[in-house]
Each structure stands twice: as C-alpha cells, then as structure tokens.
Amino acid sequence: MVFTSSSRSSTLRRLLHHPLSLYLLFIALMLLKLMWLHHNLHAYNITMGLLDNIIAIGSLLLISFWTWWLPRKGYKISLIALNLILTALIYADMVYYRYFQDFLTIPVLLQAKQVDALGDSIATLLKPSDLLFFADWIVFVIYGVVRILTRRSDANRSSRYGYNDLPYGHNRSKTRTRRFTAGSIALVLGLSLAVGPIYYYSKTWAKGLFDNNWWNVSMYNVTGLLAFHGYDLYNYAKDQIGSGSEADPADVELVKSFFTEKQNQPSQTGSALFGKYKDSNVIVVQGEAFMNFMIGQSIGGQEITPHFNELMKESQYYSHFYHQTGQGRTSDADFGANISLHPLPIGSAFVRYADHAYDSLPSILKDNGYSTNVFHAYESGFWNRYTMYQNMNYDKFYSKNDFVQDDPLGWSLSDLSFFRQSVEKMDSEVSEPFYSFLITLSSHHPYALPVDKQELDVGEFQGTMFGNYLQSVHYVDSALGSLVEDLKNRGLWDKTIFMFYGDHDNSIKEQAQYENFLGRSLNQLDMEQIMNEVPLLVHLPDGGEAGTFDEPAGQLDITPSVLHLLGISDQSYYHMGNDVYDGSSRTVVLRNGAFTDGSVFYIPSDDYIYEHGSCYDLSSRGETDINACRAGHDEASKRLRVSDTIITYDLITRLREGL
C-alpha cells in the first residue's frame, strides 16, 4: 500500500484530533519530560525505574482526568494549558536544581521577588540543549501556523475527524456518558498507579515519609516530581488554613525534654572566657558564598585571601566550620547564626514564620543594654528582611536606601563602599556598646566582577565561573582588609569582638575544577566538606586566644558563643547551637541530615535511607562501617525534628508559659 502525503496528513489529523490520541500524546510527552528532568539531576543513589514511571503516569492521570468531562473545545484547551503549565514547572525545577540541588516549593514560589533578583545568575544556568525540552511546543506552533495558512476550517475538521460535542454519534446523552466514564476511569487508574505504590513505600522502606521532615530530593525519590508538588501544596494549605496549627504531642514532649536537659547542664559561668569581654562591641560579618577551601591558597603566585590570612595570625580561625543552610540560603545563614535554630527543610523561616517568637541575638543583646543594628545594601523586602528584623528587635535596618550608591557593583553597592559607609554609621549614629550585623553582596553568583576590579591571575580558570568566583572572593578579601583598617583608625577595633563567616557554598559543583585547583584527587568526603565548610574568624578585643581550631563548629554556634564571651548565660534560651568556649564535645548537624562530631562524618544518601548513606572515619578519611554513625545519625535526626517543631508551631512563647 502506498501512502501519499495527503493520506499521511489525513492520518496525522485523525491522531491529533481524536480525544484518546490527544490524551495519550499528552501523557507521553509529559512522561518524557519527567524522565528528561530525572536524567539531568544526577542525584546520588536515586534511579527512575519501572515503578517510578508508573507513579509518574498515575500522577499525570490524576492531574488531567477532569479534562475528559469538558466539551470538545474545553478538552483541547485544557490539555494544551496543562502541557504549558507542567512543562514550565518541570523546567523551572530543573533550572532551580542546578543551582540549589533542590526542588521548588510553594514557599519558594511565594518568594518570587528573590527569583526576579537572581537575574544574571539564572541566565548562567540555562543550556542550549534545553531547547529540546520545548520541542513539542515548537511542533505545535508550526502545526498551528500551517493550519492557518491552509485555511482549513475548524468546523470541517471537527465534522470529519474531531471530538465535538457529539464525537461518537448524535446521541448527546451517550456522548456525555462516555466522557464521564473516560474521566472516571482515568481518575481510578491514576489513584491506583500513583497512590498505591507511594502508600506501600511509606509503610515499608520509606516508613515515616509523611511523619518526618524528609529532604525534598528524598521525598521526590519516593513520590516522583508531580506527587511531590502535590504533597507540598497540601502541606502549605494545611499550614495556612487547615488543621496544622497544633503540634504532635509526642513532638512537643521531645522539645521539652531536649531543653530541660540543656537547662539542667552545669553552668559555664566559671569558664576563663565567660564574661571576659563584657560590654564589648560586637560586629558580625556574613560573607556571601565565602567558602573555606581557598583560605591560605594561592594561584599564579598570589594569595587569594591575603587579608584574611594575615588576620588569622591574631584571631581564632575555625578550620572546620559548617554552613547549615537549606532552601533559604543567605536568609538561612542569618537565621542560624542569629537565632541558633536549624533552618526549615522547605522554604525560608524569614518568609514563612517571620511573626513567630525567637530568642534572637539582637533581642537578647538589646535587653542587656546594646544598640542593635543590621546593615545590608539591598532592598529591605528581599527575603522578607524588613519584617523579620523588626521581630528580631533590631533598632535599625540600614538597607539600600540608606547607602549612597557611589560604587555600584553587581546586585547593588560594592563591598568596599558598603563596609566604609557602614563603619561611618557605627561611628557617628550608633551608641556603644553596639551589635552590628553586616551582610555582603559582591561575591554573589554568578561572580561577574568588572574587569577593572579583577586583580587576580586565575590562569587556566580564566573565563570560567570558577575563575570568576576566585576573583570575587579576592575582591571581598580586599574589602575586608579595608574594613579592619577603618575600624582600627576609628578606635573601634580594640574594643570589639569581630566575627567573619561565610553564608553558604558557591553552587559550583564540578569536582574536576576543585581537583585542578587543589592539585589532588578528591573523594566523596573531601567534596562534602568543601561544599559545606565556610570559614569562621573570631578576633577578640585583646587579640587573645588566637590560633587554629580544628574541632567542628557551625553557624548555629555563633549566638551561644557570643553570649559566653559577653558573660550572658545561654541556658534559659531556646537555642540549639553549641557554645564553642564551654569545653564540651560537640556535634554539628547539617540541614540535609549530614553530621560530624569530629571523629566521623555521615553523608546521607539522596534516598534518605540511613543504610544507603556513607560513614567516614575522619582520622583515616576513609569510609568505615555504617554503624559507626548510627548514634550520631539518631541524634542529628532528633535535633532537626526539635528545631522544626519549635519554628513551625511557634512554641517558644508557650514553652515559657509552661505549655
């Protein structure tokens, strides 16, 4: 049989206009895009097998079953609209994952202002091959144009091939029955294919999936992308309008016992450093994407952080200090450092729970006679800072409008000018003793410094994002040197506790680039530490206690440690960080469930199954028996659960009142 171009065109039209063909085409295209997304994740220990594809098909049926219940035009339009919406969502997830190694959630989408501000950063995450992701759109547009140009009437096509209000005959009632039956079958089949396997998983190897705050990627491993978003939407609705206002009594008891144990620990008021620097000013600088791996390193004969390196000689340097951030990134670092609770597993506490009660460092210091101020040369509403900082009891938030834009750079003002103007305000507008929290910007992704500010020869990394990152860190280091010099010239340095730490990683994940830079091969532990360690430098007013400290510490430890130096007991506050000066051993827990106690380091698998993770012996730096990390893993899980319960259910006020 010979098919002419006319007959092939006729067959194509039949396929594109028959309701079942359209529906199957929609399911197939969306499944291919979900598979494409998964292929681009490269998630550790996560595969997309037969059951995962079945769950994905079931999810697509649940999302689209209702389209069958619409008349012809509504059916077609709804399938096209679903294609557009789901394609946009899947692609947005893919781009977001490239930067954050996480998926979008409702709280993140409500922070659209943050996404708008990313601008150039997002542009660097797009790839030419992504055009293939939208190939069906291109085909549909071409097909639509051809239809218009050939002037084929919709009425003629509907009568010959289409799914009109009477597609199977002239019995309107029979047609409606068939549409209803088809939609009902899709609904029942979707429930069976999607909900059934997920429920089974949640009762077997993924037990506790919906009871604990699983990492989003781990949730995705069980539910697939669409069901993950469905569950996220359910959680958001429950938090906002449902029955999610009351915490599980078992979780409340866990919180109470955790802090009762803390409050019953021996007092540290007898420590040599407790209160030694009482009434000193406190300046804490949070460095954007300032990581630890390049501290003390050189390239092309130049030190990357010469001013930081010099300052280390008269300061405390914590060589294994970890950022503990989640989706909130910079706001999470701020939250952890100043509130000493773990950031949320989904979204930013700054955005989701800015009105809840916290024992924040600025609030505690203000109660002890301090002037408290925060400095950040960007929009005051970004990350909901204006509202959150009011709740944290800062006296004043110096934001973009409070700075003269005399040296624009990147997102706003150069760190050099930002530091200079901030110190001027501390010297002239702020009463002592003061607490000043400064947030930098110049080393923000995508690290594109103008040529006139590039002073580092990055050699083989020239023109790469990694090379640009080294340039931006070198620039921030120079600004840090100027800040310290300015404080000295104004007589503030010798009466100030000064801290500088990094907020989070740089989102550059290519292992080969770090190996080239460091000149050695790296294992999983090396990369985990590189991507999670940021520097912490603490300079005391008299330059005392200087040296390098190798014990682990994290951002949650900043508030308890500052209070120790100032002679303010931390025991009555609801903080979860360690006091690095109390001499006790400490465990540092990361938001994804990784932890270290200085002896072992546990790296969770993306599927969130404990036994699939890796346990490393830090003395040999080799992988060891997974059971060596069991006790620490259980403790880490408990701490995350305690923190999440406090934040989500606003328990601090109730705990003070005895519940």
GIRAMO-V582712 format. One record per run of one state. SS is the DSSP state (H for helix, E for strand, - for the rest). FROM is the first residue (numbers start at 1). TO is the last residue. Records with the same first field share a line. If there is no record, write none. Layout:
BEGIN
SS: FROM-TO + FROM-TO
END
This chain:
BEGIN
-: 1-4 + 18-18 + 42-49 + 70-71 + 101-105 + 110-111 + 119-119 + 124-127 + 151-153 + 161-171 + 204-215 + 242-248 + 264-280 + 288-297 + 300-301 + 304-305 + 313-315 + 319-320 + 323-329 + 340-348 + 353-360 + 368-370 + 376-381 + 392-395 + 399-399 + 403-407 + 410-411 + 414-414 + 429-433 + 440-450 + 454-458 + 462-464 + 490-492 + 503-510 + 519-523 + 534-535 + 540-546 + 550-552 + 555-556 + 567-587 + 590-594 + 597-599 + 604-609 + 613-613 + 618-621 + 625-625 + 649-650 + 657-659
H: 5-17 + 19-41 + 50-69 + 72-100 + 106-109 + 112-118 + 120-123 + 128-150 + 154-160 + 172-203 + 216-241 + 249-263 + 306-312 + 330-339 + 349-352 + 361-367 + 382-391 + 400-402 + 415-428 + 451-453 + 459-461 + 465-489 + 493-495 + 511-518 + 524-532 + 557-566 + 610-612 + 626-648 + 651-656
E: 281-287 + 298-299 + 302-303 + 316-318 + 321-322 + 371-375 + 396-398 + 408-409 + 412-413 + 434-439 + 496-502 + 533-533 + 536-539 + 547-549 + 553-554 + 588-589 + 595-596 + 600-603 + 614-617 + 622-624
END
